């Protein structure tokens, strides 16, 4: 893999569209720094009336837009080259500045509560310019018992910078410092193992390449298990600290409460997952039979089942994605194509120091930037479709809503991303009828479901248990985390998969998602909601298309479950998850038929 300085610019994202130079970014940091005391000066003055409230909100939104761009620029530069110390320094500077912004505005919600939320509501009703603030006030009303005094809120806001330590340390260790022994093919060739290459290696047709890549990747984490455990345990303790500081019943309540998502959503998901584990057992058995191996290993889960692996160029992928999204209308197709082919939303090149995985990063007044590592296959196409779901969601949310509602919840985010995959996959199933292509397409779909409907709910179970142990004052260590993870995966693999205890047990260390509290379960609810949304649209329901457009444009202006309910999907009930498991079982049926 080449250094970042030697990659083709057309395969990178256009961060210069945010700031033309690093000097421009520095100037923006200075400008935002000068705004902070102006925001703080409003403390004690909001009570003067609706005009003062409006003036504060306008200045706070200006500062928020600037802060989003500043962090977006710094974070994205760091993500694609974590070995560059200037990039790391800029990200640290941005995080510190955002922490100071939080501290400067921490007085606001406690002050509104001192004024009286009923009084503020009267101001909103009497001042048309404040109408947009109505939903934000309702959100505050729902969580007012968890808002502390202005002094305490300021201190809590100030902790955001030092509390970013575990995540920052993990990112540096995981993406910049961690090294792995090379994979070795059956012919004895050595192949570099890294965050940008591991995905391709574990889908290699050569079993020895897959085995050595998977084992050496896992061993790299096991070598640092104590450091990895220390950073994660510190993050868990921070979550528990925040939960107690705000008076929530549990860390789970603290995470889901602000978005008005019932904790039953989490528990329903886990219950349905455990109930449907036999579908996964059946899939492991079928794969073992197709591959004709005596023992089925974790590194066989993504082995290709056909030697005729489809080649998919980036341009071809964009074309197919646009065809798949055609039922949503010409505008969405045009925005998608232009973003990929002209505006350089996507950083797809592989280079040393690029962080693992894929993500979308967006804020007001920027493109929705997408980071991934392109591999000319259906897996890359699926990842691009997924991230473009986030991208379109961000594009419409930020361009439609005022700043305070531009950011949607993670709960909704994973619906939009998986919806794109469901639409594109359906299009390819209907149009690419070659048997090998169909097999490869099912492999991609099962790989996606494996991540979101097996790995993520297992991590969700792990995360809930780990938080509970910290809340109860029970000890945690690298070995206890590995044992807990291994126990949960043993239940998921049953007797169908060879169980390599420590290498499977270290899986928690391979996911940066663990540093965002109770994030991973939302992949499973997301893919469930996505398939429920896609079904009527694929059936030609024009009203369903309109409801989906409304969903994309709502941003944070509605509660997540309510925004989904207006599309006809109710994720507070287990039915959408059950339905998605039925779809998964259908894929297994389809694969079985293709292999007789």
For each residue, the residues with C-beta under 8 A, 3 or more apart:
1: 192 194 196 197 350 351 352
2: 6 7 351 352
3: 6 351 352 353
4: 7 80 81 84 351 352 353 354
5:
6: 2 3 351
7: 2 4 11 12 349 351
8: 11 12 349
9: 12
10: 344
11: 7 8 347 348 349 374
12: 7 8 9 80 344 347 349
13: 76 80 344 345 346 347 367 369 370 371
14: 17 343 344 345 367
15: 18 19 73 76 77 369
16: 19 20 21
17: 14 343 344 366 367
18: 15 25 69 72 73 366
19: 15 16 22 24 25 28 69 73
20: 16 24
21: 16 24 25
22: 19 25 26 90
23: 26 27
24: 19 20 21 27 28
25: 18 19 21 22 28 29 70 73 74 90
26: 22 23 29 30
27: 23 24 30 31
28: 19 24 25 31 32 66 69 70
29: 25 26 32 33 70 93 94 97
30: 26 27 33 34
31: 27 28 34 35 66
32: 28 29 35 36 63 66 67 70 97 101
33: 29 30 36 97 100
34: 30 31 37 38
35: 31 32 38 39 59 62 63 66
36: 32 33 39 40 63 100 101 104
37: 34 40 41 104
38: 34 35 41 42 59
39: 35 36 42 56 59 60 63 101 104 105
40: 36 37 43 104 107
41: 37 38 45
42: 38 39 45 46 52 55 56 59 107 108
43: 40 46 107 111 150
44: 47 111
45: 41 42 48 52 56
46: 42 43 52 53 56 108 111 112 115
47: 44 52 111 114 115
48: 45 51 52
49: 52 53 123
50: 53 54 123 124 126 127 130
51: 48 54 55 127
52: 42 45 46 47 48 49 55 56
53: 46 49 50 56 57 120 123 130 133
54: 50 51 57 58 127 129 130
55: 42 51 52 58 59
56: 39 42 45 46 52 53 59 60 108
57: 53 54 60 61 130 133 404
58: 54 55 61 62
59: 35 38 39 42 55 56 62 63
60: 39 56 57 63 64 105 108
61: 57 58 64 65 402 403 404
62: 35 58 59 65 66
63: 32 35 36 39 59 60 66 67 101 105
64: 60 61 67 68 101 364 403 404
65: 61 62 68 69 363 364 365 403
66: 28 31 32 35 62 63 69 70
67: 32 63 64 70 71 97 98 101
68: 64 65 71 72 363 364 365 366
69: 18 19 28 65 66 72 73 363 364 365 366
70: 25 28 29 32 66 67 73 74 94 97 98
71: 67 68 74 75 94 95 98 363
72: 18 68 69 75 76 361 362 363 366 369
73: 15 18 19 25 69 70 76 77 90 94
74: 25 70 71 77 78 87 90 91 93 94
75: 71 72 78 79 91 94 361
76: 13 15 72 73 79 80 347 361 369 371
77: 15 73 74 80 81 84 87 90 91
78: 74 75 81 82 84 87 88 90 91
79: 75 76 82 354 355 359 361 371
80: 4 12 13 76 77 347 351 353 354 355 371
81: 4 77 78 84 87 351 353 354
82: 78 79 87 88 171 172 175 176 353 354 355
83: 176 352 353
84: 4 77 78 81 87 88 353
85: 88 89
86: 89 90
87: 74 77 78 81 82 84 90 91
88: 78 82 84 85 91 92 172
89: 85 86 92 93
90: 22 25 73 74 77 78 86 87 93 94
91: 74 75 77 78 87 88 94 95
92: 88 89 95 96 168
93: 29 74 89 90 96 97
94: 29 70 71 73 74 75 90 91 97 98
95: 71 91 92 98 99 160 161 164 168
96: 92 93 99 100 161
97: 29 32 33 67 70 93 94 100 101
98: 67 70 71 94 95 101 102 160 161
99: 95 96 102 103 157 158 160 161
100: 33 36 96 97 103 104
101: 32 36 39 63 64 67 97 98 104 105
102: 98 99 105 106 157 158 160
103: 99 100 106 154 157 158
104: 36 37 39 40 100 101
105: 39 60 63 101 102 108 157
106: 102 103 109 110 150 153 154 156 157
107: 40 42 43 110 111 150 153 154
108: 42 46 56 60 105 111 112
109: 106 112 113 140 147 153
110: 106 107 113 114 147 148 149 150 153
111: 43 44 46 47 107 108 114 115 150
112: 46 108 109 115 117 120 137 140
113: 109 110 116 117 140 144 147
114: 47 110 111
115: 46 47 111 112 119 120
116: 113 119 120
117: 112 113 120 121 137 140 141 144
118: 121 122
119: 115 116 122 123
120: 53 112 115 116 117 123 124 137
121: 117 118 124 125 134 137
122: 118 119 125 126
123: 49 50 53 119 120 126 127 130
124: 50 120 121 127 130 131 133 134 137
125: 121 122
126: 50 122 123
127: 50 51 54 123 124 130 131
128: 131
129: 54
130: 50 53 54 57 123 124 127 133
131: 124 127 128 134
132: 402 404 405
133: 53 57 124 130 136 137 404
134: 121 124 131 137 138
135: 138 139 405 557 558
136: 133 139 140 404 405
137: 112 117 120 121 124 133 134 140 141
138: 134 135 141 142
139: 135 136 142 143 258 260
140: 109 112 113 117 136 137 143 144 147
141: 117 137 138 144
142: 138 139 260
143: 139 140 146 147 257 258
144: 113 117 140 141 147
145: 247
146: 143 246 247 248 254 257
147: 109 110 113 140 143 144 153 246
148: 110 152 153 156 245 246
149: 110 152 153
150: 43 106 107 110 111 153 154
151: 154 155
152: 148 149 155 156 245
153: 106 107 109 110 147 148 149 150 156 157
154: 103 106 107 150 151 157 158
155: 151 152 158 159
156: 106 148 152 153 159 242 245
157: 99 102 103 105 106 153 154 160
158: 99 102 103 154 155 161
159: 155 156 162 163
160: 95 98 99 102 157 163 164
161: 95 96 98 99 158 164
162: 159 165
163: 159 160 166 238
164: 95 160 161 167 168
165: 162 168 169 234
166: 163 169 170 231 232 234 235 238 515
167: 164 170 171 231 235 512 515
168: 92 95 164 165 171 172
169: 165 166 172 173 231
170: 166 167 173 174 228 231 232 512 515
171: 82 167 168 174 175 176 355 512
172: 82 88 168 169 175 176 177
173: 169 170 176 177 178 224 227 228 231
174: 170 171 178 195 355 356 512
175: 82 171 172 178 195 353 354 355 356
176: 82 83 171 172 173 353
177: 172 173
178: 173 174 175 220 221 224
179: 220
180: 193 194 216 217 219 220
181: 193 212 216 219 220
182: 190 191 192 193 212 216
183: 190 191 192 193 201 209 212 213 216
184: 188 189 190 191 208 209 212
185: 188 189 190 191 206 208 209
186: 206 207 208 209
187:
188: 184 185
189: 184 185
190: 182 183 184 185
191: 182 183 184 185 197 201 209 213
192: 1 182 183 197
193: 180 181 182 183 197 198 201 213 216 217 220
194: 1 180 197 198 352
195: 174 175 198 354 355 356 357
196: 1 350 351 354 356 373
197: 1 191 192 193 194 200 201 350 373
198: 193 194 195 201 202 213 217 356
199: 202 203 373 375 379
200: 197 203 204 375 377
201: 183 191 193 197 198 204 209 210 213 214
202: 198 199 210 213 214 299 302
203: 199 200 210 302 303 304 377 379 447
204: 200 201 209 210 213 303 304
205: 303 304 307 309
206: 185 186 209 210
207: 186 210 211 299 300 303
208: 184 185 186 211 212
209: 183 184 185 186 191 201 204 206 212 213
210: 201 202 203 204 206 207 213 214 299 300 302 303
211: 207 208 214 215 297 299
212: 181 182 183 184 208 209 215 216
213: 183 191 193 198 201 202 204 209 210 216 217 299
214: 201 202 210 211 217 218 297 298 299 503
215: 211 212 218 219 299 500 503
216: 180 181 182 183 193 212 213 219 220
217: 180 193 198 213 214 220 221 510
218: 214 215 221 222 500 502 503 504 506
219: 180 181 215 216 222 223 503
220: 178 179 180 181 193 216 217 223 224
221: 178 217 218 224 225 228 506 509 510
222: 218 219 225 502 503 506
223: 219 220
224: 173 178 220 221 227 228 509
225: 221 222 228 229 478 482 506 509
226: 229 230 477 478
227: 173 224 230 231
228: 170 173 221 224 225 231 232 478 506 509
229: 225 226 232 233 476 477 478 481 509
230: 226 227 233 234
231: 166 167 169 170 173 227 228 234 235
232: 166 170 228 229 235 236 466 481 508 509 514 515
233: 229 230 236 237 470 476 477 481
234: 165 166 230 231 237 238
235: 166 167 231 232 238 239 514 515 517
236: 232 233 239 240 466 467 470 476
237: 233 234 240 241 470
238: 163 166 234 235 241 242
239: 235 236 242 243 251 254 255 467 470 517
240: 236 237 243 244 251 467 470 471
241: 237 238 244 245
242: 156 238 239 245 246 254
243: 239 240 246 248 250 251 253 254 471
244: 240 241 247 248
245: 148 152 156 241 242
246: 146 147 148 242 243 254
247: 145 146 244
248: 146 243 244 251 253 254 257
249: 253
250: 243 253 254 263 467 468 471
251: 239 240 243 248 254 255 467 470 471 517 518
252: 255 256 263 266 464 467 518
253: 243 248 249 250 256 257 263
254: 146 239 242 243 246 248 250 251 257 517
255: 239 251 252 258 517 518
256: 252 253 259 261 262 263 265 266 518
257: 143 146 248 253 254 260 261
258: 139 143 255
259: 256 409 411 559 560
260: 139 142 257 559 560 561 562
261: 256 257 265 409 411 559 560 561
262: 256 265 561 572
263: 250 252 253 256 266 267
264: 267 268 572
265: 256 261 262 268 269 525 561 571 572
266: 252 256 263 269 270 460 464 518 521
267: 263 264 270 271
268: 264 265 271 272 572 573 574 577
269: 265 266 272 273 457 460 521 524 525 574 577
270: 266 267 273 274 457 460 461 464 521
271: 267 268 274 275 574
272: 268 269 275 276 574 577 578 581
273: 269 270 276 277 453 457 524 577
274: 270 271 277 491
275: 271 272
276: 272 273 279 280 578 581 584
277: 273 274 280 281 491 492 494
278: 281 282
279: 276 282 283 581 584 585 588
280: 276 277 283 284 454 492 493 494
281: 277 278 284 285 494 496
282: 278 279 285 286 585 588
283: 279 280 286 287 446 588
284: 280 281 287 288 296 301 493 494 496 497
285: 281 282 288 289 496
286: 282 283 289 290 588 591 592 595
287: 283 284 290 291 296 300 301 303 305
288: 284 285 291 293 296 300 496
289: 285 286 292
290: 286 287 305 591 595
291: 287 288 296 300 303 305
292: 289
293: 288 296 300
294:
295: 498
296: 284 287 288 291 293 300 496 497 498
297: 211 214 300 497 498 500
298: 214 301 493 497 498 500 503 504
299: 202 207 210 211 213 214 215 303
300: 207 210 287 288 291 293 296 297 303
301: 284 287 298 447 450 497
302: 202 203 210 443 447 450
303: 203 204 205 207 210 287 291 299 300
304: 203 204 205 307 309 440 443
305: 287 290 291 439 440 443 591 595
306: 309 436 439 440 443
307: 205 304
308: 436 440
309: 205 304 306 377 440
310: 377 378 436 437 440
311: 376 377
312: 316 317 320 376 377 378 380 381
313: 316 317 376
314: 317 318 340 348 374 376 380 384
315: 318 319 341
316: 312 313 319 320
317: 312 313 314 320 321 380 381 384 385
318: 314 315 321 322 336 337 340 341 384
319: 315 316 322 323
320: 312 316 317 323 324 381 424 427 428
321: 317 318 324 325 336 381 384 385 388 420 424
322: 318 319 325 326 333 336 337
323: 319 320 326 424 427 431
324: 320 321 385 420 423 424 425 426 427 428
325: 321 322 328 332 333 336 420 423 424
326: 322 323 333
327: 423 537 538 540 545
328: 325 332 333 423 537 545 548 549
329: 332 333 545 549
330: 333 334
331: 334 335
332: 325 328 329 335 336 392
333: 322 325 326 328 329 330 336 337
334: 330 331 337 338
335: 331 332 338 339 392 395
336: 318 321 322 325 332 333 339 340 388 391 392
337: 318 322 333 334 340 341
338: 334 335 341 342 343
339: 335 336 342 343 345 346 367 368 388 391 395
340: 314 318 336 337 343 345 346 384 388
341: 315 318 337 338
342: 338 339
343: 14 17 338 339 340 367
344: 10 12 13 14 17 367
345: 13 14 339 340 367 368 369 370 391
346: 13 339 340 369 370 371 372 384 387
347: 11 12 13 76 80 369 370 371 372
348: 11 314 372 373 374 380 384
349: 7 8 11 12 354 373 374
350: 1 196 197 354 373 374
351: 1 2 3 4 6 7 80 81 196 354
352: 1 2 3 4 83 194
353: 3 4 80 81 82 83 84 175 176
354: 4 79 80 81 82 175 195 196 349 350 351 371 373
355: 79 80 82 171 174 175 195 371
356: 174 175 195 196 198 512
357: 195 512
358: 370 371 372 373 383 386 387
359: 79 370 371 387 390
360: 368 369 370 371 387 390 391 394 417
361: 72 75 76 79 368 369 370 371
362: 72 366 367 368 369 390 391 394 395 398
363: 65 68 69 71 72 366 398 406 407
364: 64 65 68 69 398 403 406
365: 65 68 69 398
366: 17 18 68 69 72 362 363 369
367: 13 14 17 339 343 344 345 362
368: 339 345 360 361 362 390 391 392 394 395
369: 13 15 72 76 345 346 347 360 361 362 366
370: 13 345 346 347 358 359 360 361 384 387 388 390 391
371: 13 76 79 80 346 347 354 355 358 359 360 361
372: 346 347 348 358 380 383 384 387
373: 196 197 199 348 349 350 354 358 380
374: 11 314 348 349 350 380 384
375: 199 200 379 380
376: 311 312 313 314 380
377: 200 203 309 310 311 312 380 381
378: 310 312 381 382 440 441 443 444
379: 199 203 375 382 383 444 447
380: 312 314 317 348 372 373 374 375 376 377 383 384
381: 312 317 320 321 377 378 384 385 424 444
382: 378 379 385 386 421 424 425 444 447 448
383: 358 372 379 380 386 387
384: 314 317 318 321 340 346 348 370 372 374 380 381 387 388
385: 317 321 324 381 382 388 389 420 421 423 424
386: 358 382 383 389 390 417 418 420 421
387: 346 358 359 360 370 372 383 384 390 391 417
388: 321 336 339 340 370 384 385 391 392 420
389: 385 386 392 393 416 417 418 419 420 421
390: 359 360 362 368 370 386 387 393 394 413 416 417
391: 336 339 345 360 362 368 370 387 388 394 395
392: 332 335 336 368 388 389 395 396 416 420 552
393: 389 390 396 397 408 412 413 416 417 552
394: 360 362 368 390 391 397 398
395: 335 339 362 368 391 392 398 399
396: 392 393 399 400 549 552 553
397: 393 394 400 401 405 406 407 408 552 553 554 555 556
398: 362 363 364 365 394 395 401 406 555
399: 395 396
400: 396 397 553 555
401: 397 398 404 405 406 553 554 555 556 557
402: 61 132 405 406
403: 61 64 65 364 406
404: 57 61 64 132 133 136 401 556
405: 132 135 136 397 401 402 554 555 556 557
406: 363 364 397 398 401 402 403 555 556
407: 363 397 555 556
408: 393 397 412 413 554 555 556 560
409: 259 261 412 413 556 560
410: 413 414 516 519 522
411: 259 261 414 415 522 525 526 560 561 571
412: 393 408 409 415 416 551 560 563 564
413: 390 393 408 409 410 416 417 522 526
414: 410 411 417 418 522 523 525 526 527 529 530
415: 411 412 418 419 525 526 529 530 533 551 564 569
416: 389 390 392 393 412 413 419 420 530 551 552
417: 360 386 387 389 390 393 413 414 420 421 526 530
418: 386 389 414 415 421 422 452 523 526 527 529 530 531
419: 389 415 416 422 423 529 530 533 534 548
420: 321 324 325 385 386 388 389 392 416 417 423 424
421: 382 385 386 389 417 418 424 425 448 530
422: 418 419 425 426 530 531 533 534
423: 324 325 327 328 385 419 420 426 427 534 537 538
424: 320 321 323 324 325 381 382 385 420 421 427 428
425: 324 382 421 422 428 429 441 444 445
426: 324 422 423 429 430 534 538
427: 320 323 324 423 424 430 431
428: 320 324 424 425 431 432 437 441
429: 425 426 432 438 441
430: 426 427
431: 323 427 428
432: 428 429 437 438 441
433: 437 438
434: 437 438
435: 438 439 594
436: 306 308 310 439 440
437: 310 428 432 433 434 440 441
438: 429 432 433 434 435 441 442 590 594
439: 305 306 435 436 442 443 591 594
440: 304 305 306 308 309 310 378 436 437 443 444
441: 378 425 428 429 432 437 438 444 445
442: 438 439 445 446 587 590 591 594
443: 302 304 305 306 378 439 440 446 447
444: 378 379 381 382 425 440 441 447 448
445: 425 441 442 448 449 587
446: 283 442 443 449 450 584 587 588 591
447: 203 301 302 379 382 443 444 450 451
448: 382 421 444 445 451 452 527
449: 445 446 452 453 454 527 584 587
450: 301 302 446 447 453 454 455
451: 447 448 454 455 456 523
452: 418 448 449 455 456 523 524 526 527
453: 273 449 450 456 457 524 527 580 581 584
454: 280 449 450 451 457 458 492
455: 450 451 452 458 459 507
456: 451 452 453 459 460 520 521 523 524
457: 269 270 273 453 454 460 461 520 521 524
458: 454 455 461 462 488 489 492
459: 455 456 462 463 507 508 511 513 514 520
460: 266 269 270 456 457 463 464 518 520 521 524
461: 270 457 458 464 465 488
462: 458 459 465 466 484 485 488 508
463: 459 460 466 467 514 517 518 520 521
464: 252 266 270 460 461 467 468 518
465: 461 462 468 469 484
466: 232 236 462 463 469 470 476 481 484
467: 236 239 240 250 251 252 463 464 470 471 517
468: 250 464 465 471 472
469: 465 466 472 474 475 476
470: 233 236 237 239 240 251 466 467 473 474 476
471: 240 243 250 251 467 468
472: 468 469
473: 470
474: 469 470
475: 469 480
476: 229 233 236 466 469 470 480 481
477: 226 229 233 480 481
478: 225 226 228 229 481 482
479: 482 483
480: 475 476 477 483 484
481: 229 232 233 466 476 477 478 484 485 505 508
482: 225 478 479 485 486 501 502 505 506
483: 479 480 486 487 505
484: 462 465 466 480 481 487 488 505
485: 462 481 482 488 489 504 505 506 507 508
486: 482 483 489 490 499 501 502 504 505
487: 483 484 490 491
488: 458 461 462 484 485 491 492
489: 458 485 486 492 493 499 504 505 507
490: 486 487 493 499 504
491: 274 277 487 488 494
492: 277 280 454 458 488 489
493: 280 284 298 489 490 496 497 499 504
494: 277 280 281 284 491 497
495:
496: 281 284 285 288 296 493
497: 284 296 297 298 301 493 494
498: 295 296 297 298
499: 486 489 490 493 504
500: 215 218 297 298 503 504
501: 482 486 504 505
502: 218 222 482 486 505 506
503: 214 215 218 219 222 298 500 506
504: 218 298 485 486 489 490 493 499 500 501 507
505: 481 482 483 484 485 486 489 501 502
506: 218 221 222 225 228 482 485 502 503 509 510
507: 455 459 485 489 504 510 511
508: 232 459 462 481 485 511 514
509: 221 224 225 228 229 232 506
510: 217 221 506 507
511: 459 507 508 514 520
512: 167 170 171 174 356 357 515
513: 459 516 519 520
514: 232 235 459 463 508 511 520
515: 166 167 170 232 235 512
516: 410 513 519
517: 235 239 251 254 255 463 467
518: 251 252 255 256 266 460 463 464 521 522
519: 410 513 516 522
520: 456 457 459 460 463 511 513 514 523 524
521: 266 269 270 456 457 460 463 518 524 525
522: 410 411 413 414 518 519 525 526
523: 414 418 451 452 456 520 526 527
524: 269 273 452 453 456 457 460 520 521 527 528 577
525: 265 269 411 414 415 521 522 528 529 571 576 577
526: 411 413 414 415 417 418 452 522 523 529 530
527: 414 418 448 449 452 453 523 524 530 531 580
528: 524 525 531 532 571 576 577 579 580
529: 414 415 418 419 525 526 532 533 564 569 571 576
530: 414 415 416 417 418 419 421 422 526 527 533 534
531: 418 422 527 528 534 535 576 579 580 583
532: 528 529 535 568 569 576 579 580
533: 415 419 422 529 530 536 537 544 548 551 567 568 569
534: 419 422 423 426 530 531 537 538
535: 531 532 538 539
536: 533 539 541 544 568
537: 327 328 423 533 534 540 541 544 545 548
538: 327 423 426 534 535
539: 535 536
540: 327 537
541: 536 537 544 545
542: 545 546
543: 546 547
544: 533 536 537 541 547 548 567 568
545: 327 328 329 537 541 542 548 549
546: 542 543 549 550
547: 543 544 550 551 566 567 568
548: 328 419 533 537 544 545 551 552 567
549: 328 329 396 545 546 552 553
550: 546 547 553 554 566 567
551: 412 415 416 533 547 548 554 563 564 566 567
552: 392 393 396 397 416 548 549
553: 396 397 400 401 549 550
554: 397 401 405 408 550 551 557 558 563
555: 397 398 400 401 405 406 407 408
556: 397 401 404 405 406 407 408 409
557: 135 401 405 554
558: 135 554 562 563 566
559: 259 260 261 562 563
560: 259 260 261 408 409 411 412 563 564
561: 260 261 262 265 411 564 565 570 571 572
562: 260 558 559 565 566
563: 412 551 554 558 559 560 566 567
564: 412 415 529 551 560 561 567 569 570 571
565: 561 562 568 569 570
566: 547 550 551 558 562 563
567: 533 544 547 548 550 551 563 564
568: 532 533 536 544 547 565
569: 415 529 532 533 564 565 576
570: 561 564 565 573 575 576
571: 265 411 525 528 529 561 564 576 577
572: 262 264 265 268 561
573: 268 570 576
574: 268 269 271 272 577 578
575: 570 578 579
576: 525 528 529 531 532 569 570 571 573 579 580
577: 268 269 272 273 524 525 528 571 574 580 581
578: 272 276 574 575 581 582
579: 528 531 532 575 576 582 583
580: 453 527 528 531 532 576 577 583 584
581: 272 276 279 453 577 578 584 585
582: 578 579 585 586
583: 531 579 580 586 587
584: 276 279 446 449 453 580 581 587 588
585: 279 282 581 582 588 589
586: 582 583 589 590
587: 442 445 446 449 583 584 590 591
588: 279 282 283 286 446 584 585 591 592
589: 585 586 592 593
590: 438 442 586 587 593 594
591: 286 290 305 439 442 446 587 588 594 595
592: 286 588 589 595
593: 589 590 596
594: 435 438 439 442 590 591
595: 286 290 305 591 592
596: 593
